[in-house]
Amino acid sequence: MDAYNAARCRTMEYATLLWSLQEIPEDPSEGPTLPDNPKRVLTFEREKQLADDLAFLASSSDDPNQIKAVCVEENTADEMIVKIASNSPDADMTAGFTELFSIMETVGDPGLCSSA
């Protein structure tokens, strides 16, 4: 059995186990958010959308064993910090994001994006 089918079987087993614990899952929910701070460059919704968009760009494979996660943080020094976590590092993805952020630095507000 290849890795994809093994992961698929495990997922089905876990889903069956969860179903046996509670047949109808709880609806997804979001925690409360703080009101928008006028000192922030991005609203919470915009920051969340940016993280979602970058996560989409980072996910270059349908392989369930390749997992990517993105976190966007607004720093107090008027700069954005983007953290990308991956269990399967990809040099092409890193180079692509480096180029993307470089472009964002040149066309945007210099304090909005940092490639550090």
FENNORZI-V148385 format. One record per run of one state. SS is the DSSP state (@ for helix, = for strand, . for the rest). FROM is the first residue (numbers start at 1). TO is the last residue. If there is no record, write none. Layout:
[[SS:FROM:TO] [SS:FROM:TO]]
This chain:
[[.:1:2] [@:3:21] [.:22:43] [@:44:58] [.:59:67] [=:68:75] [.:76:78] [=:79:86] [.:87:90] [@:91:107] [.:108:112] [=:113:113] [.:114:116]]
